[in-house]
Amino acid sequence: QVQLAESGGGLVQAGGSLGLSCAASGSIFNVMGWYRQAPGKQRELVADITSGGDTYYAEYVTDRFTVSRANAKNTVYLQMNSLKLEDTAVYYCHADLPGRRHWGQGIQVTVSS
């Protein structure tokens, strides 16, 4: 059974930085990445990275966030810089195998003024 364990969330002031990590059990996953969900809003994509290192970023995080992964550790990271109030959300990591997406439980990131 695939399990994803997120860590690194918390409270940070606007303009600050925070790093998230997500360790997955099981196989090497094709795509790993991060979504987020703010109160009252739909879950939205933040960033993805393939096993080959190709990345995709949502427009609103380009140049501020960096996604990376360590395949040997089945771990995906998200480095968040220049955080804004609107980045406050629960962040969810995901790990994909063909035909199946696995989700973490989510971790809170709160940006304060």
C-alpha positions in Angstrom: 0.0 0.0 0.0 1.4 3.4 -1.0 1.7 5.9 1.8 2.8 9.5 1.5 4.1 11.4 4.5 4.4 15.2 4.2 6.5 17.4 6.5 7.7 21.0 6.8 4.6 23.1 6.9 3.9 25.8 9.4 3.5 29.5 10.0 5.7 32.1 8.1 5.6 35.8 7.6 4.9 37.2 4.2 8.1 37.4 2.2 9.6 34.5 4.0 10.5 31.0 2.9 9.3 27.5 3.8 10.2 24.1 2.6 7.9 21.0 2.3 8.9 17.4 1.7 6.9 14.3 1.0 8.3 10.8 1.3 6.4 8.0 -0.6 6.6 4.3 0.1 6.6 1.8 -2.8 7.6 2.1 -6.4 9.3 4.8 -8.3 6.5 7.1 -9.3 6.1 8.6 -12.8 5.1 12.0 -11.6 5.2 13.6 -8.1 4.2 17.0 -7.1 2.1 19.3 -5.1 -1.5 20.7 -5.0 -3.0 23.1 -2.6 -6.4 24.0 -1.3 -7.3 27.3 0.4 -10.5 27.6 2.5 -13.5 27.8 0.3 -11.6 27.1 -2.9 -11.0 24.1 -5.1 -7.8 22.2 -5.0 -5.3 23.5 -7.5 -2.0 22.4 -9.0 1.1 24.0 -7.7 4.0 22.1 -9.3 4.8 18.7 -10.7 8.1 16.9 -11.5 8.6 13.7 -13.6 11.0 10.9 -12.7 13.2 12.4 -15.4 13.3 15.8 -13.8 10.9 17.7 -16.1 9.0 20.3 -14.1 5.7 22.2 -14.5 4.7 25.2 -12.4 1.4 26.9 -12.0 1.7 30.5 -13.2 1.1 32.0 -9.8 4.2 30.3 -8.3 6.7 30.6 -11.2 10.0 32.1 -10.0 9.0 31.8 -6.3 8.6 28.0 -5.8 11.0 25.2 -6.8 10.0 21.6 -7.0 12.6 18.8 -6.9 12.8 15.2 -6.1 15.2 12.5 -5.0 14.2 9.3 -6.8 16.4 7.1 -4.6 14.4 8.3 -1.6 11.0 8.5 -3.4 10.8 12.0 -2.0 9.5 15.2 -3.5 10.3 18.7 -2.2 8.8 22.1 -2.6 10.9 25.1 -1.7 8.7 28.2 -1.4 10.2 31.7 -1.4 8.7 35.2 -1.3 5.6 33.8 0.2 2.4 35.8 0.0 -0.8 35.8 2.1 -2.6 34.1 -0.7 -0.3 31.1 -0.5 -2.0 30.2 2.7 -3.5 26.7 2.1 -3.3 23.1 2.9 -0.7 21.6 0.6 -1.1 18.1 -0.7 1.6 16.0 -2.3 0.8 13.4 -4.9 2.6 10.5 -6.5 1.4 8.8 -9.7 1.6 5.3 -11.1 0.0 4.5 -14.4 -3.7 4.9 -13.9 -3.5 5.7 -10.2 -2.9 8.9 -8.2 -1.9 8.6 -4.5 -2.4 11.6 -2.2 -0.8 12.7 1.1 -2.9 13.8 4.0 -2.1 17.4 3.5 -0.1 19.9 5.5 -1.0 23.4 6.5 1.0 26.4 5.3 0.0 29.7 6.8 1.4 33.0 5.7 0.9 36.0 8.0 1.2 39.7 7.5 
